[in-house]
Amino acid sequence: MFALKKTIYFTGFMASGKSRIGRSIAERLHATFIDTDALIVERQGKSISEIFEEQGEAAFRKMELETIQEIAADSSPKVVALGGGTLTQAAVVSLIRKTGIIVRLWASPEVLSERIGRKDTRPLMSGLSPEERLEKVKTMLAEREERYALADFSVESTNDSEDIVISAVLRGLKFWDSRAVYVEPSGGSHYPIFIGHKLIPQISSMLAGLRLAPKDSFLVCTDTTIAKAQSRNLGMLRHEAGNCPAFKFRAGEIYKNLSSLNQLYTFMLRRRYSRKSCLLQLSGGVVGDMAGFAAATYQRGIDFVQIPTTLLSMVDSSVGGKVAVNHSEGKNMIGAFYQPKAVVCDLDVLATLPDSEYLAGLAEVVKYGVIYDEKFFAFLEQNVQKILARDSEALAHIIRRSCEIKAEVVGIDEKEQGLRAILNYGHTFGHAIENLHHYEFSHGIGVSLGMRVAARLARNLGMISPEIENRQTALLDAYGFPKTVDGVQPDAAWDAMGVDKKVEKNKRVYILPTKIGEVKKVANVEESLVKEAWKAVLPEVTA
């Protein structure tokens, strides 16, 4: 058993078992149980049917909202059974999201109708024949599905054995206890980010709770390097997903292309994967981008889950829904915005991560401090040795805060129409370095060098003081990022930047700092000034 840290809210259609299962869960977790319908009845001195008949549904929904507000104001963990229509109120959903976890209990319409018919006490089903009741159940389920889908996870309650249902709920709650961030993109989809230890061995409870696919419809995507380095986790993941197959891309950025993607499509088509299938991505950013793009396009879109194995992909590419492959003319030129159903950051997978790859991930972490959060930047300055030593507590914090920042930005601007562009800090210059090195250069290291160039350009434009540039430089130096790069000349770099996907009809856009914790878009800077800024990372002129 585990200690209950958040309030658990049970939702679902009438007769789905919210009160019965909720009360049993509360007993096992030694928590207070509240049935909102029963509480309203007690306070009003009237049955739900009488309230509906005398005051109407609108009045009852207002009572529900006031009751939830009262429950949420008390921070002590509780188990709460919500009324069948509670989540039809947006204000209730927003309030519950901030204070707890929503668990949906569900059963087939036939089972629900039969249960409801045992007692003719449901005001919305009163006086109906069995046939009429079943049709109304189906209609109401369809009407409310959008709201029920807002639950964090679902458990089937068709089985009348309480122990089976309770066991499934407890497994789900244990996994959801590791939910660290909740992403709500502006486009309307939503998904959790889990951060913790030993998550892969229990991921089946999450897959079932999100109702992602039938047990025989999962496919793990990885690459040849990760398949070897993470063989144990790969085996556990396949087992947790119904002993599903694994597809292995050839490892490396040079294989992030349509040719490799077509091999995955062929693999899936020959094995009759359908629109109800789900891809599980176990690798770094390269495979994550390819698997995500495959999910976005296979039979016009299927579900996928990001299970990143590098620090870089945990804090960057796995969050936000940007998926793509490279083209010979530029990086990530063919892609889509397509959100995962969940991101699972199992910190144990980082144990095999080489120091060079760990450092590459830290570049994106530093970026978040520069663009958005001076306090976080200061934390990185004050905890260099702990972070380099991969201290568990420090590592969990920097991953969580990085994901929080990206989630907040993506929540405002999913498709890079405005604010999200700040996430490209260092990338325009970094992508040019990758291009000139034929994508054999680490993305994270490229970004770290790109941040040096961006800060120098901002300094030359008078946007920041030398002290601000020096503060960023000192932090990058403290973590051991390279100070210079070979094989890059300003003229060639200028040309390479011209094919970056962020170029808008010959309008070159740069993300440049104004202070630590804030950046802004600057367009069409003079070519000579940009080339001058590149000297910040050239070996012969690093002053």
Secondary structure as GFF3:
##gff-version 3
##sequence-region A 1 543
A	DSSP	beta_strand	7	11	.	.	.	ID=ss1
A	DSSP	alpha_helix	18	28	.	.	.	ID=ss2
A	DSSP	beta_strand	32	35	.	.	.	ID=ss3
A	DSSP	alpha_helix	36	44	.	.	.	ID=ss4
A	DSSP	alpha_helix	48	55	.	.	.	ID=ss5
A	DSSP	alpha_helix	57	73	.	.	.	ID=ss6
A	DSSP	beta_strand	78	81	.	.	.	ID=ss7
A	DSSP	three_ten_helix	86	88	.	.	.	ID=ss8
A	DSSP	alpha_helix	90	99	.	.	.	ID=ss9
A	DSSP	beta_strand	100	106	.	.	.	ID=ss10
A	DSSP	alpha_helix	109	118	.	.	.	ID=ss11
A	DSSP	three_ten_helix	123	125	.	.	.	ID=ss12
A	DSSP	alpha_helix	130	148	.	.	.	ID=ss13
A	DSSP	beta_strand	153	156	.	.	.	ID=ss14
A	DSSP	alpha_helix	162	176	.	.	.	ID=ss15
A	DSSP	beta_strand	179	183	.	.	.	ID=ss16
A	DSSP	beta_strand	191	196	.	.	.	ID=ss17
A	DSSP	three_ten_helix	200	202	.	.	.	ID=ss18
A	DSSP	alpha_helix	203	209	.	.	.	ID=ss19
A	DSSP	beta_strand	218	223	.	.	.	ID=ss20
A	DSSP	alpha_helix	224	229	.	.	.	ID=ss21
A	DSSP	alpha_helix	231	240	.	.	.	ID=ss22
A	DSSP	beta_strand	246	249	.	.	.	ID=ss23
A	DSSP	three_ten_helix	253	255	.	.	.	ID=ss24
A	DSSP	alpha_helix	258	270	.	.	.	ID=ss25
A	DSSP	beta_strand	278	283	.	.	.	ID=ss26
A	DSSP	alpha_helix	285	297	.	.	.	ID=ss27
A	DSSP	three_ten_helix	298	300	.	.	.	ID=ss28
A	DSSP	beta_strand	303	308	.	.	.	ID=ss29
A	DSSP	alpha_helix	311	312	.	.	.	ID=ss30
A	DSSP	pi_helix	313	317	.	.	.	ID=ss31
A	DSSP	beta_strand	322	327	.	.	.	ID=ss32
A	DSSP	beta_strand	330	337	.	.	.	ID=ss33
A	DSSP	beta_strand	342	346	.	.	.	ID=ss34
A	DSSP	three_ten_helix	347	352	.	.	.	ID=ss35
A	DSSP	alpha_helix	355	372	.	.	.	ID=ss36
A	DSSP	alpha_helix	374	382	.	.	.	ID=ss37
A	DSSP	alpha_helix	384	388	.	.	.	ID=ss38
A	DSSP	alpha_helix	392	412	.	.	.	ID=ss39
A	DSSP	three_ten_helix	419	424	.	.	.	ID=ss40
A	DSSP	alpha_helix	427	436	.	.	.	ID=ss41
A	DSSP	alpha_helix	443	460	.	.	.	ID=ss42
A	DSSP	alpha_helix	466	478	.	.	.	ID=ss43
A	DSSP	alpha_helix	490	497	.	.	.	ID=ss44
A	DSSP	beta_strand	509	515	.	.	.	ID=ss45
A	DSSP	beta_strand	518	523	.	.	.	ID=ss46
A	DSSP	alpha_helix	527	533	.	.	.	ID=ss47
A	DSSP	three_ten_helix	534	537	.	.	.	ID=ss48
A	DSSP	three_ten_helix	539	541	.	.	.	ID=ss49
###
